[in-house]
Amino acid sequence: MTHARLYIPGPTDVPQDALEAQAQPLMGHRSAEFATLFYRLADKLKRILHTEQHAFIVTASGSGLQEAAVRNAVRPGRKILNMVAGAFGDRWHKIAIANGYESVRVDLAWGQPVRPEDVLAALDKGGFDAVAIVHNETSTGVISHVAEIARAVRDKHPDALLLVDGVSSVGGAPLYFDDWGLDLVLTSSQKALALPPGLAFAAVSHRLLQRAAEIPHRGWYFDLLLLEKYFRNGRTTPATPAITLLYAADRQFDRILAEGLNARWARHRRCMEMTHAWASERGFTRFAEPGYESPTVTCLKNDRGLDLAEFIARARARGMIIGAGYGPLKGETFRIAHMGERKPADMAALFAVLDELF
Ligand SMILES: Cc1ncc(COP(=O)(O)O)c(C=O)c1O
């Protein structure tokens, strides 16, 4: 059976061998065999995230680790800064509020990146334990220059922890956790890493774990100190992990590391450039501020006044699934993802089909 191809910004298509890896027999998560798998995965994850600090693998989607980030980084009576330039910046703000934190929300125009000066202007008001930023805003197709933001924050507000949502960037765009001086980067399995949904991954700094120790109520499921304690003691995880998904990750992380992060990032960029060229030739402009276009998902304005629901449905009928605009951008924009295992030939195949639909 041929299946429709996913050009939506997650979930992405998963290679067959990673899918099949899930069909292996189960093992107990307190066994030595499982510990070997879990530690091997943590090592591979550290290489993907470019860190020698802490790697976390949890059974949840990425939003779970957004909750973990807030609860482990912000002390009672202190504030979190939420930079909001799209739907997922908004998600993080909502998570902070839902957990009872005082959040200062800075709204930026959708389509714009988060810029260092906006972060500093807010932090200058004082009282913050952390700033939460989305690296790649999937709703708008905008990537922010996190390295620059981190440098500025480190310089002016060295006590503010830097929490980064890398859900649609990790594995698809350059990210150097240690070199950039970040405190937490989280991601989901189902985006640029091309795994099934259900796992979330994070790199965490030593200093964030020190901060967590000053916070009395970090929750239980996402208590990073508890997770770290189990990991260190050889007991792997406090609760039962999604073992079959970990089999898939073991296989897929090997593919990612064999390709090499630089080559993978360059491939995503080439697919992005093809998408830009196709869109410009067909009269579609990009929603993202120039210079901040995402290498994993392109958000295009509906300049041709298409009936987007119908256009997307017809593409689907031809086996190509592209993304609608997100939330308030529905009808105004549509999105083409070029993340995960997508290659230039896949993009060419998509454009050949879309061209027949005009
Ligand atoms: C940038 C970003 N952050 C967070 C999320 C939420 O991730 P999850 O659905 O894995 O919880 C998404 C999902 O699309 C996303 O794109």
The ligand as a MOL file (V3000), in Angstrom:
LIG
                    3D

  0  0  0     0  0            999 V3000
M  V30 BEGIN CTAB
M  V30 COUNTS 16 16 0 0 0
M  V30 BEGIN ATOM
M  V30 1 C 7.3880 24.8920 17.9790 0
M  V30 2 C 6.4880 23.9150 18.6460 0
M  V30 3 N 6.4610 23.8550 19.9800 0
M  V30 4 C 5.6910 22.9890 20.6400 0
M  V30 5 C 4.8810 22.1170 19.9580 0
M  V30 6 C 4.0670 21.1450 20.7230 0
M  V30 7 O 4.6530 19.9150 20.5620 0
M  V30 8 P 3.8810 18.5420 20.9120 0
M  V30 9 O 2.6860 18.5070 20.0000 0
M  V30 10 O 4.9050 17.5020 20.6020 0
M  V30 11 O 3.5000 18.6210 22.3350 0
M  V30 12 C 4.8460 22.1450 18.5730 0
M  V30 13 C 3.9460 21.2460 17.8270 0
M  V30 14 O 3.7100 21.4010 16.6440 0
M  V30 15 C 5.6850 23.0430 17.8960 0
M  V30 16 O 5.7150 23.0930 16.5640 0
M  V30 END ATOM
M  V30 BEGIN BOND
M  V30 1 1 1 2
M  V30 2 1 2 3
M  V30 3 2 2 15
M  V30 4 2 3 4
M  V30 5 1 4 5
M  V30 6 1 5 6
M  V30 7 2 5 12
M  V30 8 1 6 7
M  V30 9 1 7 8
M  V30 10 2 8 9
M  V30 11 1 8 10
M  V30 12 1 8 11
M  V30 13 1 12 13
M  V30 14 1 12 15
M  V30 15 2 13 14
M  V30 16 1 15 16
M  V30 END BOND
M  V30 END CTAB
M  END
